């Protein structure tokens, strides 16, 4: 939950680097939240509630769009690439696969033009501190 809160608090931070753990935990929480909204809403049974459920899910997706994009850009920076590589996803057939491969790559060792490697900065203690606030 701490990585999720960290990404929400850094929603407009498109600079720096982001670990794989930061991005994938954030994505996992988002998927779980969206499926939970849909599951709860559809289990209520009424068609009226289903429309409301999908509206709530759509609002959540809109809320999370900018923090997700910021997390992707920081993740791409961590692999030594510019955030503009996000647009590769619009290449038909292979774009999304290519972006997925870029997002699962290991961090670039040492310092790159976006900063120091976050694995060596003690980021976990910073994240744990956010969860205690």
N, CA, C and O atoms as CSV, one atom per row, in Angstrom:
chain,resi,resn,atom,element,x,y,z
A,1,UNK,N,N,0.821,-1.190,0.000
A,1,UNK,CA,C,0.000,0.000,0.000
A,1,UNK,C,C,0.865,1.253,0.000
A,1,UNK,O,O,0.456,2.300,-0.502
A,2,UNK,N,N,2.060,1.139,0.566
A,2,UNK,CA,C,2.945,2.298,0.639
A,2,UNK,C,C,3.390,2.759,-0.747
A,2,UNK,O,O,3.494,3.961,-0.995
A,3,UNK,N,N,3.653,1.813,-1.652
A,3,UNK,CA,C,4.046,2.198,-3.013
A,3,UNK,C,C,2.890,2.871,-3.733
A,3,UNK,O,O,3.098,3.799,-4.514
A,4,UNK,N,N,1.689,2.416,-3.479
A,4,UNK,CA,C,0.504,3.028,-4.077
A,4,UNK,C,C,0.387,4.486,-3.624
A,4,UNK,O,O,0.201,5.385,-4.444
A,5,UNK,N,N,0.497,4.708,-2.325
A,5,UNK,CA,C,0.409,6.065,-1.789
A,5,UNK,C,C,1.557,6.934,-2.295
A,5,UNK,O,O,1.368,8.119,-2.570
A,6,UNK,N,N,2.734,6.351,-2.417
A,6,UNK,CA,C,3.890,7.095,-2.933
A,6,UNK,C,C,3.608,7.591,-4.351
A,6,UNK,O,O,3.907,8.739,-4.677
A,7,UNK,N,N,3.041,6.742,-5.185
A,7,UNK,CA,C,2.741,7.137,-6.569
A,7,UNK,C,C,1.625,8.174,-6.628
A,7,UNK,O,O,1.659,9.068,-7.474
A,8,UNK,N,N,0.649,8.068,-5.750
A,8,UNK,CA,C,-0.422,9.063,-5.710
A,8,UNK,C,C,0.143,10.417,-5.283
A,8,UNK,O,O,-0.193,11.444,-5.872
A,9,UNK,N,N,0.998,10.420,-4.264
A,9,UNK,CA,C,1.579,11.681,-3.786
A,9,UNK,C,C,2.534,12.296,-4.804
A,9,UNK,O,O,2.738,13.510,-4.804
A,10,UNK,N,N,3.114,11.480,-5.660
A,10,UNK,CA,C,4.027,11.970,-6.695
A,10,UNK,C,C,3.353,11.970,-8.062
A,10,UNK,O,O,4.002,11.713,-9.076
A,11,UNK,N,N,2.073,12.252,-8.091
A,11,UNK,CA,C,1.287,12.171,-9.320
A,11,UNK,C,C,1.790,13.104,-10.410
A,11,UNK,O,O,1.691,12.777,-11.592
A,12,UNK,N,N,2.318,14.234,-10.042
A,12,UNK,CA,C,2.771,15.199,-11.043
A,12,UNK,C,C,4.288,15.283,-11.108
A,12,UNK,O,O,4.833,16.254,-11.635
A,13,UNK,N,N,4.969,14.286,-10.582
A,13,UNK,CA,C,6.425,14.231,-10.619
A,13,UNK,C,C,6.846,13.355,-11.806
A,13,UNK,O,O,6.856,12.128,-11.718
A,14,UNK,N,N,7.185,14.004,-12.895
A,14,UNK,CA,C,7.595,13.290,-14.096
A,14,UNK,C,C,9.119,13.259,-14.231
A,14,UNK,O,O,9.640,12.892,-15.284
A,15,UNK,N,N,9.819,13.634,-13.193
A,15,UNK,CA,C,11.277,13.609,-13.234
A,15,UNK,C,C,11.773,12.537,-12.271
A,15,UNK,O,O,11.016,12.030,-11.444
A,16,UNK,N,N,13.018,12.209,-12.386
A,16,UNK,CA,C,13.584,11.193,-11.524
A,16,UNK,C,C,13.376,9.795,-12.077
A,16,UNK,O,O,12.973,9.605,-13.224
A,17,UNK,N,N,13.662,8.830,-11.226
A,17,UNK,CA,C,13.609,7.431,-11.623
A,17,UNK,C,C,12.664,6.660,-10.716
A,17,UNK,O,O,12.485,7.010,-9.549
A,18,UNK,N,N,12.063,5.611,-11.257
A,18,UNK,CA,C,11.150,4.782,-10.477
A,18,UNK,C,C,11.488,3.314,-10.635
A,18,UNK,O,O,11.670,2.824,-11.750
A,19,UNK,N,N,11.571,2.622,-9.527
A,19,UNK,CA,C,11.906,1.202,-9.548
A,19,UNK,C,C,10.800,0.373,-10.172
A,19,UNK,O,O,9.656,0.814,-10.281
A,20,UNK,N,N,11.166,-0.848,-10.584
A,20,UNK,CA,C,10.155,-1.792,-11.082
A,20,UNK,C,C,9.101,-2.041,-10.025
A,20,UNK,O,O,7.906,-2.079,-10.318
A,21,UNK,N,N,9.552,-2.211,-8.792
A,21,UNK,CA,C,8.644,-2.497,-7.690
A,21,UNK,C,C,7.605,-1.382,-7.542
A,21,UNK,O,O,6.422,-1.653,-7.338
A,22,UNK,N,N,8.049,-0.142,-7.643
A,22,UNK,CA,C,7.135,1.001,-7.534
A,22,UNK,C,C,6.035,0.915,-8.587
A,22,UNK,O,O,4.852,1.040,-8.268
A,23,UNK,N,N,6.423,0.704,-9.833
A,23,UNK,CA,C,5.451,0.696,-10.925
A,23,UNK,C,C,4.501,-0.500,-10.845
A,23,UNK,O,O,3.286,-0.331,-10.948
A,24,UNK,N,N,5.040,-1.692,-10.664
A,24,UNK,CA,C,4.209,-2.886,-10.735
A,24,UNK,C,C,3.291,-3.041,-9.525
A,24,UNK,O,O,2.176,-3.543,-9.663
A,25,UNK,N,N,3.741,-2.618,-8.342
A,25,UNK,CA,C,2.850,-2.654,-7.172
A,25,UNK,C,C,1.721,-1.643,-7.360
A,25,UNK,O,O,0.568,-1.937,-7.044
A,26,UNK,N,N,2.043,-0.453,-7.874
A,26,UNK,CA,C,1.034,0.564,-8.152
A,26,UNK,C,C,0.013,0.033,-9.152
A,26,UNK,O,O,-1.192,0.198,-8.957
A,27,UNK,N,N,0.483,-0.598,-10.210
A,27,UNK,CA,C,-0.420,-1.152,-11.220
A,27,UNK,C,C,-1.293,-2.259,-10.625
A,27,UNK,O,O,-2.491,-2.320,-10.901
A,28,UNK,N,N,-0.702,-3.124,-9.817
A,28,UNK,CA,C,-1.455,-4.207,-9.189
A,28,UNK,C,C,-2.590,-3.672,-8.322
A,28,UNK,O,O,-3.718,-4.158,-8.403
A,29,UNK,N,N,-2.296,-2.679,-7.500
A,29,UNK,CA,C,-3.342,-2.090,-6.662
A,29,UNK,C,C,-4.459,-1.489,-7.512
A,29,UNK,O,O,-5.635,-1.626,-7.176
A,30,UNK,N,N,-4.099,-0.827,-8.608
A,30,UNK,CA,C,-5.123,-0.239,-9.471
A,30,UNK,C,C,-6.022,-1.302,-10.086
A,30,UNK,O,O,-7.239,-1.130,-10.142
A,31,UNK,N,N,-5.440,-2.385,-10.541
A,31,UNK,CA,C,-6.235,-3.465,-11.126
A,31,UNK,C,C,-7.165,-4.068,-10.078
A,31,UNK,O,O,-8.335,-4.326,-10.361
A,32,UNK,N,N,-6.656,-4.293,-8.881
A,32,UNK,CA,C,-7.479,-4.858,-7.809
A,32,UNK,C,C,-8.618,-3.912,-7.447
A,32,UNK,O,O,-9.749,-4.355,-7.250
A,33,UNK,N,N,-8.337,-2.629,-7.358
A,33,UNK,CA,C,-9.381,-1.654,-7.011
A,33,UNK,C,C,-10.459,-1.609,-8.091
A,33,UNK,O,O,-11.648,-1.604,-7.775
A,34,UNK,N,N,-10.061,-1.576,-9.345
A,34,UNK,CA,C,-11.040,-1.511,-10.437
A,34,UNK,C,C,-11.903,-2.776,-10.471
A,34,UNK,O,O,-13.125,-2.690,-10.595
A,35,UNK,N,N,-11.271,-3.944,-10.361
A,35,UNK,CA,C,-12.046,-5.181,-10.355
A,35,UNK,C,C,-12.948,-5.267,-9.132
A,35,UNK,O,O,-14.049,-5.812,-9.219
A,36,UNK,N,N,-12.507,-4.743,-8.000
A,36,UNK,CA,C,-13.343,-4.749,-6.797
A,36,UNK,C,C,-14.571,-3.867,-6.985
A,36,UNK,O,O,-15.676,-4.253,-6.604
A,37,UNK,N,N,-14.387,-2.695,-7.565
A,37,UNK,CA,C,-15.527,-1.806,-7.834
A,37,UNK,C,C,-16.531,-2.507,-8.735
A,37,UNK,O,O,-17.733,-2.481,-8.467
A,38,UNK,N,N,-16.047,-3.131,-9.797
A,38,UNK,CA,C,-16.934,-3.800,-10.741
A,38,UNK,C,C,-17.604,-5.014,-10.099
A,38,UNK,O,O,-18.800,-5.231,-10.292
A,39,UNK,N,N,-16.850,-5.800,-9.344
A,39,UNK,CA,C,-17.405,-6.986,-8.693
A,39,UNK,C,C,-18.484,-6.624,-7.683
A,39,UNK,O,O,-19.544,-7.248,-7.653
A,40,UNK,N,N,-18.221,-5.630,-6.865
A,40,UNK,CA,C,-19.209,-5.216,-5.865
A,40,UNK,C,C,-20.462,-4.671,-6.551
A,40,UNK,O,O,-21.583,-5.001,-6.163
A,41,UNK,N,N,-20.267,-3.850,-7.553
A,41,UNK,CA,C,-21.413,-3.259,-8.246
A,41,UNK,C,C,-22.255,-4.269,-8.989
A,41,UNK,O,O,-23.483,-4.195,-8.953
A,42,UNK,N,N,-21.617,-5.215,-9.664
A,42,UNK,CA,C,-22.385,-6.209,-10.414
A,42,UNK,C,C,-23.034,-7.237,-9.501
A,42,UNK,O,O,-24.037,-7.844,-9.875
A,43,UNK,N,N,-22.485,-7.441,-8.319
A,43,UNK,CA,C,-23.087,-8.402,-7.400
A,43,UNK,C,C,-24.368,-7.847,-6.775
A,43,UNK,O,O,-25.152,-8.603,-6.200
A,44,UNK,N,N,-24.586,-6.545,-6.882
A,44,UNK,CA,C,-25.826,-5.969,-6.359
A,44,UNK,C,C,-27.024,-6.389,-7.197
A,44,UNK,O,O,-28.159,-6.363,-6.722
A,45,UNK,N,N,-26.770,-6.779,-8.453
A,45,UNK,CA,C,-27.805,-7.409,-9.240
A,45,UNK,C,C,-28.620,-6.533,-10.149
A,45,UNK,O,O,-29.042,-7.005,-11.205
A,46,UNK,N,N,-28.862,-5.328,-9.819
A,46,UNK,CA,C,-29.738,-4.479,-10.614
A,46,UNK,C,C,-28.961,-3.847,-11.768
A,46,UNK,O,O,-27.791,-3.494,-11.618
A,47,UNK,N,N,-29.613,-3.707,-12.908
A,47,UNK,CA,C,-28.986,-3.071,-14.067
A,47,UNK,C,C,-28.667,-1.611,-13.747
A,47,UNK,O,O,-27.664,-1.070,-14.214
A,48,UNK,N,N,-29.514,-0.990,-12.961
A,48,UNK,CA,C,-29.277,0.403,-12.569
A,48,UNK,C,C,-27.951,0.523,-11.823
A,48,UNK,O,O,-27.209,1.482,-12.037
A,49,UNK,N,N,-27.643,-0.435,-10.951
A,49,UNK,CA,C,-26.395,-0.414,-10.205
A,49,UNK,C,C,-25.197,-0.703,-11.116
A,49,UNK,O,O,-24.101,-0.198,-10.874
A,50,UNK,N,N,-25.397,-1.497,-12.140
A,50,UNK,CA,C,-24.300,-1.790,-13.062
A,50,UNK,C,C,-23.857,-0.538,-13.796
A,50,UNK,O,O,-22.660,-0.307,-13.968
A,51,UNK,N,N,-24.815,0.273,-14.230
A,51,UNK,CA,C,-24.454,1.532,-14.883
A,51,UNK,C,C,-23.684,2.439,-13.929
A,51,UNK,O,O,-22.694,3.060,-14.315
A,52,UNK,N,N,-24.141,2.508,-12.692
A,52,UNK,CA,C,-23.460,3.312,-11.679
A,52,UNK,C,C,-22.079,2.753,-11.397
A,52,UNK,O,O,-21.122,3.508,-11.225
A,53,UNK,N,N,-21.972,1.439,-11.349
A,53,UNK,CA,C,-20.697,0.792,-11.080
A,53,UNK,C,C,-19.671,1.132,-12.147
A,53,UNK,O,O,-18.537,1.486,-11.826
A,54,UNK,N,N,-20.050,1.030,-13.393
A,54,UNK,CA,C,-19.103,1.331,-14.459
A,54,UNK,C,C,-18.774,2.816,-14.499
A,54,UNK,O,O,-17.680,3.192,-14.919
A,55,UNK,N,N,-19.687,3.655,-14.074
A,55,UNK,CA,C,-19.398,5.090,-13.974
A,55,UNK,C,C,-18.370,5.357,-12.880
A,55,UNK,O,O,-17.455,6.159,-13.063
A,56,UNK,N,N,-18.524,4.685,-11.748
A,56,UNK,CA,C,-17.563,4.836,-10.648
A,56,UNK,C,C,-16.198,4.311,-11.079
A,56,UNK,O,O,-15.177,4.941,-10.805
A,57,UNK,N,N,-16.176,3.172,-11.746
A,57,UNK,CA,C,-14.908,2.618,-12.234
A,57,UNK,C,C,-14.255,3.571,-13.236
A,57,UNK,O,O,-13.039,3.762,-13.209
A,58,UNK,N,N,-15.053,4.165,-14.115
A,58,UNK,CA,C,-14.518,5.112,-15.097
A,58,UNK,C,C,-13.959,6.355,-14.413
A,58,UNK,O,O,-12.920,6.874,-14.823
A,59,UNK,N,N,-14.637,6.833,-13.376
A,59,UNK,CA,C,-14.127,7.981,-12.620
A,59,UNK,C,C,-12.804,7.651,-11.940
A,59,UNK,O,O,-11.892,8.478,-11.902
A,60,UNK,N,N,-12.706,6.437,-11.403
A,60,UNK,CA,C,-11.448,6.026,-10.777
A,60,UNK,C,C,-10.328,5.981,-11.812
A,60,UNK,O,O,-9.211,6.421,-11.539
A,61,UNK,N,N,-10.620,5.455,-12.989
A,61,UNK,CA,C,-9.605,5.391,-14.048
A,61,UNK,C,C,-9.151,6.807,-14.424
A,61,UNK,O,O,-7.960,7.036,-14.637
A,62,UNK,N,N,-10.075,7.739,-14.506
A,62,UNK,CA,C,-9.703,9.130,-14.797
A,62,UNK,C,C,-8.850,9.721,-13.677
A,62,UNK,O,O,-7.897,10.455,-13.939
A,63,UNK,N,N,-9.194,9.400,-12.430
A,63,UNK,CA,C,-8.428,9.873,-11.280
A,63,UNK,C,C,-6.998,9.348,-11.310
A,63,UNK,O,O,-6.064,10.065,-10.950
A,64,UNK,N,N,-6.825,8.112,-11.733
A,64,UNK,CA,C,-5.534,7.448,-11.650
A,64,UNK,C,C,-4.690,7.640,-12.914
A,64,UNK,O,O,-3.529,7.232,-12.941
A,65,UNK,N,N,-5.241,8.242,-13.938
A,65,UNK,CA,C,-4.557,8.378,-15.225
A,65,UNK,C,C,-3.229,9.136,-15.121
A,65,UNK,O,O,-2.204,8.642,-15.591
A,66,UNK,N,N,-3.233,10.306,-14.525
A,66,UNK,CA,C,-2.010,11.115,-14.411
A,66,UNK,C,C,-0.980,10.445,-13.496
A,66,UNK,O,O,0.190,10.374,-13.871
A,67,UNK,N,N,-1.365,9.945,-12.300
A,67,UNK,CA,C,-0.363,9.237,-11.485
A,67,UNK,C,C,0.228,8.022,-12.203
A,67,UNK,O,O,1.414,7.727,-12.051
A,68,UNK,N,N,-0.595,7.318,-12.984
A,68,UNK,CA,C,-0.089,6.164,-13.720
A,68,UNK,C,C,0.915,6.598,-14.790
A,68,UNK,O,O,1.969,5.980,-14.944
A,69,UNK,N,N,0.588,7.648,-15.516
A,69,UNK,CA,C,1.496,8.146,-16.545
A,69,UNK,C,C,2.811,8.614,-15.923
A,69,UNK,O,O,3.880,8.372,-16.483
A,70,UNK,N,N,2.741,9.280,-14.776
A,70,UNK,CA,C,3.963,9.716,-14.092
A,70,UNK,C,C,4.805,8.517,-13.664
A,70,UNK,O,O,6.030,8.547,-13.783
A,71,UNK,N,N,4.160,7.467,-13.169
A,71,UNK,CA,C,4.896,6.262,-12.758
A,71,UNK,C,C,5.558,5.592,-13.961
A,71,UNK,O,O,6.682,5.102,-13.855
A,72,UNK,N,N,4.868,5.567,-15.105
A,72,UNK,CA,C,5.450,4.984,-16.323
A,72,UNK,C,C,6.664,5.794,-16.763
A,72,UNK,O,O,7.693,5.220,-17.119
A,73,UNK,N,N,6.556,7.111,-16.743
A,73,UNK,CA,C,7.669,7.962,-17.171
A,73,UNK,C,C,8.874,7.771,-16.247
A,73,UNK,O,O,10.005,7.653,-16.719
A,74,UNK,N,N,8.634,7.741,-14.925
A,74,UNK,CA,C,9.749,7.507,-13.995
A,74,UNK,C,C,10.367,6.131,-14.218
A,74,UNK,O,O,11.582,5.967,-14.109
A,75,UNK,N,N,9.528,5.139,-14.530
A,75,UNK,CA,C,10.034,3.790,-14.797
A,75,UNK,C,C,10.889,3.767,-16.052
A,75,UNK,O,O,11.942,3.130,-16.068
A,76,UNK,N,N,10.454,4.453,-17.104
A,76,UNK,CA,C,11.250,4.529,-18.329
A,76,UNK,C,C,12.561,5.263,-18.076
A,76,UNK,O,O,13.596,4.887,-18.625
A,77,UNK,N,N,12.526,6.307,-17.249
A,77,UNK,CA,C,13.766,7.001,-16.896
A,77,UNK,C,C,14.729,6.054,-16.197
A,77,UNK,O,O,15.940,6.131,-16.408
A,78,UNK,N,N,14.202,5.165,-15.370
A,78,UNK,CA,C,15.046,4.223,-14.640
A,78,UNK,C,C,15.768,3.265,-15.587
A,78,UNK,O,O,16.856,2.780,-15.275
A,79,UNK,N,N,15.162,2.996,-16.738
A,79,UNK,CA,C,15.815,2.117,-17.713
A,79,UNK,C,C,16.706,2.901,-18.676
A,79,UNK,O,O,17.291,2.325,-19.593
A,80,UNK,N,N,16.809,4.219,-18.465
A,80,UNK,CA,C,17.688,5.038,-19.296
A,80,UNK,C,C,17.005,5.596,-20.537
A,80,UNK,O,O,17.678,6.025,-21.474
A,81,UNK,N,N,15.689,5.593,-20.551
A,81,UNK,CA,C,14.953,6.077,-21.721
A,81,UNK,C,C,14.116,7.307,-21.358
A,81,UNK,O,O,13.761,7.522,-20.199
A,82,UNK,N,N,13.822,8.085,-22.362
A,82,UNK,CA,C,12.972,9.250,-22.191
A,82,UNK,C,C,11.526,8.807,-21.989
A,82,UNK,O,O,11.137,7.717,-22.408
A,83,UNK,N,N,10.743,9.655,-21.350
A,83,UNK,CA,C,9.328,9.363,-21.151
A,83,UNK,C,C,8.539,9.321,-22.445
A,83,UNK,O,O,7.431,8.785,-22.478
A,84,UNK,N,N,9.095,9.881,-23.511
A,84,UNK,CA,C,8.395,9.856,-24.795
A,84,UNK,C,C,8.299,8.444,-25.371
A,84,UNK,O,O,7.546,8.219,-26.318
A,85,UNK,N,N,9.042,7.500,-24.823
A,85,UNK,CA,C,8.924,6.103,-25.248
A,85,UNK,C,C,7.540,5.547,-24.924
A,85,UNK,O,O,7.154,4.507,-25.458
A,86,UNK,N,N,6.785,6.228,-24.053
A,86,UNK,CA,C,5.430,5.790,-23.746
A,86,UNK,C,C,4.573,5.734,-25.010
A,86,UNK,O,O,3.678,4.896,-25.120
A,87,UNK,N,N,4.848,6.627,-25.963
A,87,UNK,CA,C,4.049,6.686,-27.182
A,87,UNK,C,C,4.245,5.472,-28.087
A,87,UNK,O,O,3.506,5.301,-29.056
A,88,UNK,N,N,5.226,4.632,-27.785
A,88,UNK,CA,C,5.443,3.419,-28.576
A,88,UNK,C,C,4.225,2.515,-28.507
A,88,UNK,O,O,4.018,1.691,-29.397
A,89,UNK,N,N,3.421,2.655,-27.470
A,89,UNK,CA,C,2.237,1.811,-27.311
A,89,UNK,C,C,1.226,2.001,-28.430
A,89,UNK,O,O,0.362,1.146,-28.623
A,90,UNK,N,N,1.310,3.096,-29.168
A,90,UNK,CA,C,0.355,3.358,-30.241
A,90,UNK,C,C,0.761,2.732,-31.574
A,90,UNK,O,O,0.030,2.848,-32.558
A,91,UNK,N,N,1.917,2.071,-31.615
A,91,UNK,CA,C,2.310,1.341,-32.814
A,91,UNK,C,C,1.458,0.073,-32.872
A,91,UNK,O,O,1.458,-0.712,-31.923
A,92,UNK,N,N,0.740,-0.134,-33.962
A,92,UNK,CA,C,-0.151,-1.298,-34.032
A,92,UNK,C,C,0.598,-2.626,-33.856
A,92,UNK,O,O,1.723,-2.786,-34.330
A,93,UNK,N,N,-0.035,-3.551,-33.182
A,93,UNK,CA,C,0.395,-4.927,-32.956
A,93,UNK,C,C,1.567,-5.066,-31.996
A,93,UNK,O,O,1.470,-5.846,-31.049
A,94,UNK,N,N,2.662,-4.355,-32.191
A,94,UNK,CA,C,3.854,-4.590,-31.386
A,94,UNK,C,C,4.117,-3.523,-30.337
A,94,UNK,O,O,4.934,-3.738,-29.442
A,95,UNK,N,N,3.451,-2.385,-30.420
A,95,UNK,CA,C,3.743,-1.269,-29.529
A,95,UNK,C,C,3.546,-1.585,-28.064
A,95,UNK,O,O,4.417,-1.290,-27.246
A,96,UNK,N,N,2.420,-2.180,-27.719
A,96,UNK,CA,C,2.140,-2.502,-26.320
A,96,UNK,C,C,3.094,-3.560,-25.788
A,96,UNK,O,O,3.506,-3.505,-24.629
A,97,UNK,N,N,3.442,-4.512,-26.625
A,97,UNK,CA,C,4.396,-5.550,-26.216
A,97,UNK,C,C,5.770,-4.939,-25.972
A,97,UNK,O,O,6.449,-5.279,-25.003
A,98,UNK,N,N,6.169,-4.038,-26.855
A,98,UNK,CA,C,7.453,-3.377,-26.719
A,98,UNK,C,C,7.502,-2.549,-25.429
A,98,UNK,O,O,8.492,-2.594,-24.699
A,99,UNK,N,N,6.439,-1.797,-25.151
A,99,UNK,CA,C,6.389,-1.006,-23.923
A,99,UNK,C,C,6.435,-1.918,-22.703
A,99,UNK,O,O,7.116,-1.603,-21.727
A,100,UNK,N,N,5.733,-3.028,-22.739
A,100,UNK,CA,C,5.766,-3.988,-21.635
A,100,UNK,C,C,7.188,-4.461,-21.378
A,100,UNK,O,O,7.620,-4.541,-20.228
A,101,UNK,N,N,7.918,-4.776,-22.445
A,101,UNK,CA,C,9.304,-5.229,-22.296
A,101,UNK,C,C,10.167,-4.134,-21.679
A,101,UNK,O,O,11.021,-4.415,-20.837
A,102,UNK,N,N,9.949,-2.894,-22.090
A,102,UNK,CA,C,10.710,-1.777,-21.520
A,102,UNK,C,C,10.405,-1.609,-20.030
A,102,UNK,O,O,11.295,-1.279,-19.245
A,103,UNK,N,N,9.158,-1.833,-19.646
A,103,UNK,CA,C,8.770,-1.649,-18.251
A,103,UNK,C,C,9.244,-2.772,-17.336
A,103,UNK,O,O,9.348,-2.572,-16.126
A,104,UNK,N,N,9.532,-3.949,-17.888
A,104,UNK,CA,C,10.024,-5.044,-17.038
A,104,UNK,C,C,11.544,-5.121,-17.020
A,104,UNK,O,O,12.118,-5.924,-16.284
A,105,UNK,N,N,12.192,-4.297,-17.819
A,105,UNK,CA,C,13.662,-4.289,-17.823
A,105,UNK,C,C,14.209,-3.883,-16.470
A,105,UNK,O,O,13.559,-3.171,-15.705
A,106,UNK,N,N,15.419,-4.350,-16.188
A,106,UNK,CA,C,16.106,-3.983,-14.959
A,106,UNK,C,C,16.547,-2.523,-15.019
A,106,UNK,O,O,16.654,-1.939,-16.098
A,107,UNK,N,N,16.794,-1.953,-13.872
A,107,UNK,CA,C,17.249,-0.573,-13.790
A,107,UNK,C,C,18.613,-0.415,-14.445
A,107,UNK,O,O,19.419,-1.346,-14.468
A,108,UNK,N,N,18.859,0.779,-14.978
A,108,UNK,CA,C,20.175,1.100,-15.498
A,108,UNK,C,C,21.094,1.308,-14.302
A,108,UNK,O,O,20.760,2.058,-13.385
A,109,UNK,N,N,22.236,0.658,-14.307
A,109,UNK,CA,C,23.159,0.744,-13.175
A,109,UNK,C,C,23.730,2.140,-13.045
A,109,UNK,O,O,23.910,2.850,-14.034
A,110,UNK,N,N,24.008,2.518,-11.821
A,110,UNK,CA,C,24.646,3.800,-11.560
A,110,UNK,C,C,23.713,4.979,-11.776
A,110,UNK,O,O,22.494,4.880,-11.631
A,111,UNK,N,N,24.324,6.083,-12.122
A,111,UNK,CA,C,23.583,7.319,-12.326
A,111,UNK,C,C,23.358,7.542,-13.812
A,111,UNK,O,O,24.266,7.340,-14.619
A,112,UNK,N,N,22.163,7.954,-14.173
A,112,UNK,CA,C,21.916,8.367,-15.550
A,112,UNK,C,C,21.453,9.821,-15.521
A,112,UNK,O,O,21.497,10.454,-14.466
A,113,UNK,N,N,21.014,10.358,-16.645
A,113,UNK,CA,C,20.688,11.784,-16.669
A,113,UNK,C,C,19.431,12.133,-15.878
A,113,UNK,O,O,19.117,13.314,-15.728
A,114,UNK,N,N,18.709,11.144,-15.370
A,114,UNK,CA,C,17.528,11.397,-14.545
A,114,UNK,C,C,17.796,11.195,-13.066
A,114,UNK,O,O,16.887,11.349,-12.250
A,115,UNK,N,N,19.003,10.859,-12.708
A,115,UNK,CA,C,19.348,10.738,-11.295
A,115,UNK,C,C,20.035,9.437,-10.949
A,115,UNK,O,O,20.386,8.638,-11.817
A,116,UNK,N,N,20.217,9.245,-9.649
A,116,UNK,CA,C,20.867,8.040,-9.139
A,116,UNK,C,C,19.902,6.864,-9.188
A,116,UNK,O,O,18.683,7.030,-9.223
A,117,UNK,N,N,20.485,5.678,-9.190
A,117,UNK,CA,C,19.692,4.449,-9.174
A,117,UNK,C,C,18.896,4.392,-7.876
A,117,UNK,O,O,19.496,4.419,-6.801
A,118,UNK,N,N,17.570,4.314,-7.934
A,118,UNK,CA,C,16.759,4.329,-6.709
A,118,UNK,C,C,16.949,3.099,-5.831
A,118,UNK,O,O,16.585,3.128,-4.655
A,119,UNK,N,N,17.503,2.033,-6.365
A,119,UNK,CA,C,17.724,0.843,-5.546
A,119,UNK,C,C,18.762,1.109,-4.469
A,119,UNK,O,O,18.723,0.491,-3.406
A,120,UNK,N,N,19.681,2.015,-4.731
A,120,UNK,CA,C,20.745,2.293,-3.771
A,120,UNK,C,C,20.464,3.472,-2.866
A,120,UNK,O,O,21.331,3.846,-2.077
A,121,UNK,N,N,19.283,4.078,-2.946
A,121,UNK,CA,C,18.994,5.281,-2.170
A,121,UNK,C,C,18.228,5.014,-0.882
A,121,UNK,O,O,17.904,5.951,-0.152
A,122,UNK,N,N,17.939,3.773,-0.600
A,122,UNK,CA,C,17.155,3.479,0.594
A,122,UNK,C,C,15.702,3.893,0.426
A,122,UNK,O,O,15.057,4.321,1.383
A,123,UNK,N,N,15.200,3.766,-0.767
A,123,UNK,CA,C,13.845,4.197,-1.094
A,123,UNK,C,C,12.786,3.473,-0.275
A,123,UNK,O,O,11.724,4.035,-0.007
A,124,UNK,N,N,13.058,2.230,0.128
A,124,UNK,CA,C,12.073,1.477,0.892
A,124,UNK,C,C,11.782,2.141,2.229
A,124,UNK,O,O,10.634,2.161,2.672
A,125,UNK,N,N,12.812,2.688,2.878
A,125,UNK,CA,C,12.561,3.365,4.156
A,125,UNK,C,C,11.745,4.627,3.955
A,125,UNK,O,O,10.908,4.967,4.791
A,126,UNK,N,N,11.985,5.336,2.838
A,126,UNK,CA,C,11.187,6.516,2.518
A,126,UNK,C,C,9.734,6.127,2.277
A,126,UNK,O,O,8.814,6.810,2.727
A,127,UNK,N,N,9.539,5.027,1.566
A,127,UNK,CA,C,8.193,4.550,1.286
A,127,UNK,C,C,7.497,4.124,2.571
A,127,UNK,O,O,6.319,4.429,2.757
A,128,UNK,N,N,8.188,3.434,3.451
A,128,UNK,CA,C,7.600,3.006,4.705
A,128,UNK,C,C,7.205,4.203,5.562
A,128,UNK,O,O,6.215,4.141,6.291
A,129,UNK,N,N,7.964,5.285,5.482
A,129,UNK,CA,C,7.641,6.500,6.226
A,129,UNK,C,C,6.342,7.106,5.711
A,129,UNK,O,O,5.554,7.624,6.503
A,130,UNK,N,N,6.099,7.054,4.403
A,130,UNK,CA,C,4.865,7.584,3.824
A,130,UNK,C,C,3.667,6.827,4.369
A,130,UNK,O,O,2.626,7.427,4.637
A,131,UNK,N,N,3.799,5.518,4.536
A,131,UNK,CA,C,2.702,4.714,5.045
A,131,UNK,C,C,2.360,5.032,6.488
A,131,UNK,O,O,1.239,4.763,6.919
A,132,UNK,N,N,3.294,5.601,7.256
A,132,UNK,CA,C,3.043,5.920,8.665
A,132,UNK,C,C,2.417,7.292,8.848
A,132,UNK,O,O,1.922,7.601,9.932
A,133,UNK,N,N,2.430,8.116,7.818
A,133,UNK,CA,C,1.899,9.488,7.944
A,133,UNK,C,C,0.403,9.492,8.101
A,133,UNK,O,O,-0.203,10.557,8.219
